[in-house]
């Protein structure tokens, strides 16, 4: 029988009882000669100890097979856990290739990254990975792909075999790759000779990491984007303090925060920026900030008007439906749309008008000082712009967001010639949802400071 035993990082405090028992019962113990010093007091009298060099893993496995065939109870030791960068893989592989009927068992141990995690406090609190920089049996091209994936994926990363006398540049390359994806201040720990008398832990940052301070007896731990230092500890939040938003208000706030994080908020007037954010939230397109134009302080003027209970006139029912009822109920606003009234149908037929144009003309007679919100029909916007220019109506403001290909741009250009407060979705873009979003932006301008400051 062959037992592959992990002896931990060093010292009996990190050696599991099941591993001690396996070593004490072994007839033959095989391993890297350096490791025998950690278990010498456990080896029974008369047991054979066969020590080999670091590069002789296959030879160790072959000797273990020979001794097992001879009837000995064989233990193959490795530091840390027997199955993590240790001897289990090569022993099992060699036995499978030999065709011999040899009983196998893997005895677990405490791997270096687990010991480091406990020494550092809570650095392994979220997803993590381990990468070996040893290219003795793995091509560097493959190792680099794994480094790039770990860096991109924001894993807490433990680096095994980080450096040796002949392999001195790889860790520096890893550092440069991680700096492409992590902040320079990302916490890093160099853990030297864990669990042994020479143990030493150095805390630094990714940018300040001196690869010359690392050797073959070191494990390097790199935090993720959330990892932070507290006293002598590294803490990676598991997510309890960063719970995903669940309610509508939480989702909206998280959305606004993400939008704001991608904008140069110092570049735009406060009220314009808030209207743009609402349009971006509606469209999912950051470019909408470039398609919004307003007269000076237009959104602020509309905000003041609405909070005083001002009337809103819309060209279509979809705009009417998109304006948040909680706002209109709170401030007592009337939202008027005459698109489907009998009078509108009669006027449209009599004067050869579109229903939207006829409805907005009738509403303008009843509410000449309203906030006019056009989200669908360019003919309705032309009607309002022309009446405002002639002075037959005195709008509190006009929101021009008709969408389409015919007369859309022309209708918006008319609006720019007026002295009334206006907000426009430029070019052929727009729609009822944007028109309603702009009204809601005006209603909520006083709350914008919660997001923008």
N, C-alpha and C positions, 0 to 999 in steps of 0.2 A: 504494500500500500504506500501511496505517496500523499503526504499532506503538504500543501503549500500554505505557509504561515506568515501572516503579516505581523511584524513585531512592533509596529507603531513608529513614531518618529525618533524614539530613543528614551531610555529610562523606564523602569518598571511601572511607574504611575500611568503610563500610556500603553501598557501591555495587557491585553484582555486575559481574563482567567482561562478561557478556552484555548488561547494561544500558549499560555504557560504550561498547561497540562499536556498539550501536544508535544512541546519541546522536551518536557521532562520524561515522556514515554518513548522518545525517538531512539532508534538504534544507530541511525546515521543522520547527521545534519549537514546540509550542503548550502553554501551561500557565499556572498561577497565577504572576503576575509575580515573587512573592517567591522562588519556587523556582529561578529562573535563576541566582542567585548561587552555588548549589551545584554547577552544572555548566558554568559559563561557560568554563572552560579546556578543556572537551571538545568544544565546538561548533566545527565546521569553518568555515573562512573562507568567507564568502558565504552561509552558511545563514541562513534567515529565522527570527526569533524573535518570536512573537506572544504577548504576556502579557495575561492577563485577570484580573478580580477573582474573589474566592472564590465569589461567587454566580452566576458566569457559566459553569457547567459545560456547559449545553446549547449555549451559543454556541461554546464551545471545540470541542465535538464537531461542530457544523455547519461550522465553518471547516476542521476536519480533513478532512471529507468533500469539501468544495470543492477543497482543495489536492490531495487524492488523485485526484480526477477529472481535475484538470489535469495529472496525471502525476508529481507530486512524491512523494518518499519522505518520508512524514510520521511524526513522533514526537509523541505526546501524553504529557507527563510528569505524574507525580503523586507525592506523598511516600509513603514506606512501600512497600507492595506495590500494584501497579496494580489488583489485583482486590479489595482490601479498603478499603472506604470511599473509593475513588478513582475514576479516570476510565474504567476498563474497561467497567463496566456501562452507562454512558450512551452511550459511543462505540459499543459493539456494538448497543445498542438503536436508536440513531439510524440506523446503517447498515442494520439490518434493516428499518426503516420506510422508508428511502429507495428501496429496490428496486435500488440500484446494486450492481454486481458488484465489490466492493472487497475485496481480500485483507486479512485482519486477523490480528494476532499480539499476544499479551500477554507482556510480558517481566517476570518476577517481581522483586520487591524485598524488602527486609527490613522488615516491618511494625513499627510502633512497639511493639506488645505483645511481639513477638519480641525486639526490642532491649532492652526493659525487662526481659524475662525473663532475658536474659543478664547485664544489669547487676545485677539483684537476686540472681542466683545460681541458685536452683532453685524459684522460685515457681510455675512452670508444670508442676510434677511430676505433677500429676493433672488430671482433667477441668477444662476452663476454657471461658470464653466471652468474647465481645467485644460491647459494647453502645454504640451512639452515642446521645448525648443531643440531637443536633441534630434539631429538629422542623421544619426547613425543608421536608422532603419526606416525613416520616413523622409521623403524628398522635401527639400526646403520649399519648393513650389506649393506643395500640399499644406505645409505648416503655415505659409503666408496666407493662403486662402482662409484657413481657420482663424488666423489672427484678424483678418479683415472682417470676417463674419461676426466674431465676438465683439470687435470694436463697434461695428455698425449696429449690432443688436443690443448694445448697451448692457451686456452681461458683466456682472462682477467676475473678474478673471484672475485665476491663480496660475502662475507660470512655474512649471516644473522644469528642471534642468536648464536654468536660465543662461548659464554661462560656464565655460570651461577654458582651459589654457589655449586650446586650438579653436574653440567656438566662442569668439568674443564679440562679434558684430551683430549677432541676431537680435539680442535684447534691445540694442539701440534702434534697429529697424522696427521692431515691434513698437517701441516708444513713439517713433515718428508716425506710424500708422494710427495709433490710438489718439494722438494729438489732432488728427484730422477729424475725429468724431467726438472727442471728450474735451471738456474745459481744461485749461492748463492747471487749474487748482484742484483737479480731481485727486482725492486722497490715494496714496500708495503706501504700502508697507513692505519693507524688506525683512523677512523673518529668517534668521540665521540659526542653524543647529537647534531647531525646536525640540524641547523636551530633554535636551542634553545640558551638561554643566556650562558649556560655552554659549548657551542661548542668548541671543540679542535681537531685539526688534527695533527697527528704525522707521519712524513715520515721516513721510515726505509728500511731495505732490508729483503729478505726472510731469509737469514742466521741469521741476527741480531734481527729478530722479537722476542720480549719477550712476550709470551702469557699471562704473569701476568699483562701486561699493558692493557689488553682487558677485557671488562665486557659486560653485557647484553645490555647496551645502546650504544655499539660500532658496527660499520660496518667495516669489514676488506676488503680492496681491494688489490688484488695481480695482478701485471702486467704480461703481456705475454713476450715471448722471445724478442720482439722488444721494449717494453716499456722503456722509459728512463726519468730521472729527469732533469728538467730545472728550475732553481731557486726553487720556491715552488710549481712547477707544475709537474704532471706526464703526459707524452705524449706517446700515442700508435699510431705509423704511420698507416695510413689507407692503405698504399701500393702505393701511388702516387710516392714516391721516390724509390720504389722497384718494378717497373713495370716489368712484365714478359718479358723476351727477345722475340723479334718477328722476327728480321732479321736473316739470316743465320749466320752472324758474331757474333751477340749477343748470339744466341743459342750456338754456338761453344765456345765462351768465358765463358758462364755460365757453360757449360759442363766441360771445363778444370778446372775452379775454383772449381767445386764440386769434381773432381778427385783429384786435388792437396790437397784439404782439408782433404782427407782420406789417404794421403801418408806421410811417414817420408821423407821429401825432403832433409834432411841433410845427409841421409844415402848413397846417390848415386851420382856419377859424374854428372855434369850438362847436358852433351850431352846424356848420357845414360838415364837419367830421362826424358828428353824431348821425346826421341824415345819411351820410355815405356808409357808415357802419350798418345801419338798418337795411340799406339796399344790398350791401355785400352779404348780409345774413340771409336776405330773401333769395339771392341768386346763387350763393356759394362761390362767387367769382370776385376776387380782390380787384380785378380790373374795373369794377363798377365805380370806383372812386374817380376814375378818369372820365366817366360818362355823366357825372353829375355836375351841374352848374347852378348857381343861385345868384340872385341879387344880394347886395350887402345886408347882412343880418336878417335875411328873409325868414329863416327857420325860427329865429328868436321872435320876430314879429308875429308869425303864425302861432307860436306857442302862447304868447300873451293873449292873443285873440281867442284861442280855443279855451284857455283856462277861465275866461270871462263868460263862457257859455255861448260863443259865437256859432252861427249856423254854417253847416257844410253842405255844399251842393255838388253832387257827382253826376257824371255823364251816364254811368251804367250801374246796374245793381251789384255787379261783382266788386266794384270799389266800395260801395255802400256796405256790403257784407264783410269786407276785409278790415274795416275800421273797428278797432277793439271797443266792444259795447261797454266794458267796464269803465272806459274813459269817458264816453259820451254820457253815461248814466251819472258818473261822479260829478261832471261839470255842467250837466243839463244841456248838452248840445243837441240840436236837431240835425239829422242827416237826411237830405232831400234828394230824391232821384225821381224825375218825372218821365223816364223813358217809356213806361208802359201805360201812361194815362190815356184816357179817351181824347182829351184835348190835344195831346201830342200827336196821336194818330191823325186827327183831323187836320192839324197845322202842317204836318209833314206832307199829306196828300195835296193840300190846297196850294202850298208854296213850293212843292217839289224839293223838300228838304230830307236829309236823313233823319231817322227817328231820334238819334242822339243829338243832332243839331236842333231839331224842333223842341225836344225836351229841355235842353239847356237854355234855349231862348225863353221858353215859358218860365223856367225857374228863375232866370235872371230878372224878369219883370217883378217877380214876387220877392226876391231876396237880392237886391242889387249890390249889397255890401257884404255878401257872404264870402267864405273861402271856397273858391271853385277848384274842384279836383277832377282832372281829366285823365283817365287811365286807359282809354280804348279808342275813342273816335277823334281823328284830327279835325273833322268838320266841327265838332263841339268846341275844340280849342280855338279854332279860327273864329268861331262865333263870339266867344268870350273876349278874345284878344281884340277883335274889331270893335266890339261894343265898349271895351275899356278905353281904347284909343279915342273913340268918339266922345267919351265922357258920359254915355248913357247909363253906365254902371260904375261903381266905385268899389271894386273888390278889396276885401281885407288881404287877399293874396291869391295867387293862382299856382297850382301844381300841374305842370304839363308833362304827362308821361304817356301820350298815345303811342301805339306801336303799329308798325306796318311798313308799306312801301309807297303808298300814294298820299301825297300832301302832308306826310308826317314831319319831315324836316322843315318844310315851309311853315307849318303851323307853329313850330317851336321858335323859328326865327322871328315870327311876329311878336311872340311873347317877350323876346329880349329887347324890343323897342319900347316897352312900357316902363312906367315909373313905379308901378305897384310891386310889392314883394313877390318874387316868383322863384320856383324851383323847377328845374328841367332835367329829365333824363334825355341825354343828347342822342343825336342821330336817329336811327330807326328802332332803337331799343326802347323798352318801357313795358307797359302793361298794367292791368288793373291791380295786380299784386304789389307792384312798385309804388303806384299811386297811394294805395292804402298804407303801405309801409312808411311812406313819407309823412302822411298824416299822423301815424302812430309815433313817428320820430318827433314831430312837433309837440305832441301831447306830452312826451316823456323827456323833453330836453332838460328839465330840472333834475332828473335822475342820472344824467350822463356823467356827472362828476364822480359818481361811485365807480365808474369803469375807467374814466380817462385820467384820474389823478393817481 
